[in-house]
Amino acid sequence: MQVFNDYNHKISKRIREYRKKRHLSQEQLAELIDCSREHIARVENGKINLGLDNFIRLATVFEVSLDELAGYKR
């Protein structure tokens, strides 16, 4: 289970990094993917996991593939 928690932490960190690269506030990002700022904050802090629909929306906003957003490497 620790491996799963580490993976979620890495994804949360990547989401924060991409948001900051785009110079977006949590509020602005929340508006773009149609959720609350609190939801974004909880995701970035690793308190909750994203649903697939919001994960896809984030990848679209950040203009990256799902693999890239997840940090998946072959």
C-alpha positions in Angstrom: 0.0 0.0 0.0 2.9 2.4 0.6 3.9 2.2 -3.1 0.4 3.4 -4.0 0.6 6.3 -1.5 4.0 7.3 -2.8 2.6 7.3 -6.4 -0.3 9.5 -5.3 2.1 11.9 -3.6 4.1 12.2 -6.9 1.0 12.8 -8.9 -0.2 15.5 -6.5 3.2 17.2 -6.7 3.2 17.1 -10.5 -0.3 18.7 -10.6 1.0 21.6 -8.4 4.1 22.0 -10.5 2.1 22.1 -13.8 -0.4 24.6 -12.2 2.4 26.9 -11.2 4.2 26.6 -14.6 0.9 27.8 -16.1 0.8 30.7 -13.6 -2.7 29.5 -12.4 -4.1 29.9 -8.9 -5.9 27.0 -7.4 -9.1 29.0 -7.9 -8.4 29.5 -11.6 -7.6 25.9 -12.2 -10.7 24.8 -10.3 -12.8 27.0 -12.6 -11.1 25.5 -15.7 -11.9 21.9 -14.7 -15.3 22.8 -13.0 -14.6 21.9 -9.4 -13.9 23.9 -6.2 -10.6 25.5 -5.1 -10.8 23.3 -2.0 -10.9 20.2 -4.2 -7.7 21.3 -6.0 -6.1 22.1 -2.6 -6.9 18.6 -1.3 -5.6 16.9 -4.4 -2.4 18.9 -4.3 -2.0 18.0 -0.6 -2.5 14.3 -1.3 -5.7 14.2 0.8 -7.9 12.9 -2.0 -7.4 11.3 -5.4 -8.6 12.7 -8.6 -11.4 11.0 -10.6 -10.5 10.0 -14.1 -12.7 12.8 -15.5 -10.8 15.5 -13.7 -7.5 13.8 -14.4 -8.4 14.1 -18.2 -9.5 17.7 -17.8 -6.2 18.6 -16.1 -4.1 16.9 -18.8 -6.1 18.9 -21.3 -5.6 22.2 -19.5 -1.9 21.5 -19.0 -1.6 20.3 -22.7 0.1 17.1 -21.6 -0.7 13.4 -22.1 -2.2 11.4 -19.3 1.1 9.4 -19.1 3.1 12.6 -18.7 0.8 14.0 -16.0 1.0 10.7 -14.1 4.7 10.6 -14.5 4.6 7.3 -16.2 7.7 6.2 -17.9 8.4 3.0 -19.8 
